[in-house]
Amino acid sequence: MRADRYLEVFIADQQLVVWQDGGIVKTYPVSTAKNGPGERMGSECTPTGWHRIRAKIGAGQPINSVFVGRRPTGEVYSAELARQYPRRDWILSRILWLNGMEPGKNRYGRVDSGWRYIYIHGCPDHLLQGRPESHGCIRMKNTDVIELFERVAAGCPVFIHR
């Protein structure tokens, strides 16, 4: 992985951009928080500013693998499973766990993105419709999050714009 690679998330455009050597490598559609941007714990908002990928979780898991508490459950998402658990916030395929880098803004105390468990993760593809719908995380299509997972390393910088 290259140190000059970084990610940008544009909340207004619902897009994630992969940059390397000053050029765009790839652009992905995403879904950020239904409650908009914000850093406070319990707000269910997507935090803004500089972050790093704290951990990459899910390598080798099948597409649509279900995660609860950052651990695979052994389930694979399906319409039947969705009917069985209608209130579950589906975290699927891969997780890129984010840590804030700006003390007082998105790191430490009641604004810490890592302690808020803010991720870039897969979701049921039908839920990604180009509008904010998440509980704070950055949702992606499953094939996209798997591709992104392979493109970036832990420690990769991520800037989230309002």
Secondary structure, 3 states (H helix, E strand, C coil): CCCCEEEEEECCCCEEEEEECCEEEEEEECECECCCECCCCCCCCECCEEEEEEEEECCCCCCCEEEECCEEEEEECCHHHHHHCCCCCCEEEEEEEEEECCECCCECHHHCCCCCCCEEEECCHHHCCCCCCECCCEEECHHHHHHHHHHCCCCCEEEEEC
